[in-house]
Amino acid sequence: MLDHTSGLPEYFTMMGTYWNNTKTANNDNLIHMLMLGQPPVHFKPGRRYQFSNTGYVLLASIIEKVSGLSYGEFMAKYIFEPLQMKSSRAERLKGDLDGKTPNYALGFSYSDSLKNTCLRGILKPLSLLIIFRG
């Protein structure tokens, strides 16, 4: 799933049909939405590459079920702390708006209704957006 060869459909394509877009969906909501819609897979696993965020949702949920920890707690305990990654955190939903993580970066989304780029979860157009691609 991490290498995008699972054939899983992108959950984003179902959001308009199965989700109230005024609410923020969590992983459990997304899995429930996939169960409701039962979209077909795009191809048999391992046959080709197609980017899909759905794999990340499922893997994070598997980590939570198996470990008994939230995804953020698991990442802190088994990845960030052992590697002394003191400025790293895994956040859920709207992110770290309380300033706990130094140099925190919010994700950006394009708003069709505003015809502009906005901070994810905040519907205010940005006057300047710089995109860095590595």
N, C-alpha and C positions, 0 to 999 in steps of 0.2 A: 504494500500500500504506500510506503514511503517513496518508492521510485516511480509511482504513477503508472504502473502496469497492471492494476487490478481490474480495470474495466468498469469500476464503479461510476455511476452517473453523478454529476455535480449537483449537490443539494440546492444550490442557488436557483437552479432552473425551476424548482418546485415551490419556492417561497411565495410567489404571487398567488398560487392556487391554494396552498395548504397552511399559510401562516398570515396572521394579522401583522402587517408590516409596521404598525405603530408600537409594537413590542419587540424587545430584544430576545432572540431565541438562544437557549442554551443547548448543550450537546444532547441532553435527554429529549428536548423538544424536536431537535433535528432528526434524531433516530426515530422518534414517534411519527414524524412527518414522512420519513422514508417508508415506514411500515404502512402508513395509510395509502400513500401513492403507489407503492411497489413498482418503481420504475425499472425497466429492464436494464441489465448491464450492457455496456457498449460493445464489449468483446470478451472473450474468455481470458482469464488472468494469465499474464505473461506473454500474450500475443503481440502487444504493441504498447506504445506510450501515449497517454493522454492525461494532461494535468487535471487533478480533481482534489478539491478540499475535503471531500467526503471521507477519504482515507484518514486524514488527520483527526477528524471528529471521531471516527470509530476507534482509532488507536488510543486517543486520549481517554475515551470511555472505557476501553479494555484495561488500560493502566489503572484507572480509578476502581474498577470492579475487582481486579486481581489483587491490588495492593491494599485496598481499604482506605486509601488516602485520596485527597483531591489531586488533580493533575499538578497544580502549583506546588502542593506540599511534596509530592513525589519528586518533581524536578529539583526542588530545593534540597531535599534530603539525599538523593542519589546522583545528582548531576552537578548542580551549582556549588553546594557546600564542599564536596570532596575535591572539586577542581578549583576551589577558592575563587569562584566567580561572584564576587561580592556585589557587583552592580547588575546582576541578572536575576530576573524573576519571570515566572509564567503567570500571566493574568487571565482572568475570565471576564467575559462580557465587556464592560466599558473601560477596563484598564485602570491604571494607577493614576487617578486624578488628584490623589491626596499628597503627592510629592514624596512618597516613601523611597522611590528608586531614583537615584541621581541620573541625570541625562536621559530621562524617559522620553521615548518617541511615540507619539500617537499615530495610528494608521489613518490614511486618507481614503475617501470614497468620492465618486462623482455623483452628484444629485441631479437626476433628470429634471425634477421640478424646478430647481434653482438654476440649472444650466451652469453649474460651477462645481469646483472641488471643495469638499467640506471635511472637517475633522470627523472621523467616524463617530457616530452617535450624537454629533452636535450639528444642527442645521443652520449654520452660518457660513455664507460664502467666504472663501479666503481671497484676499487681494493679491497674494503672492504664494506661489507653490514652486518649490525647487525639487526636482526628482533626481536622485542620485542612482545611477545604475552601475553595478560592479561587474 
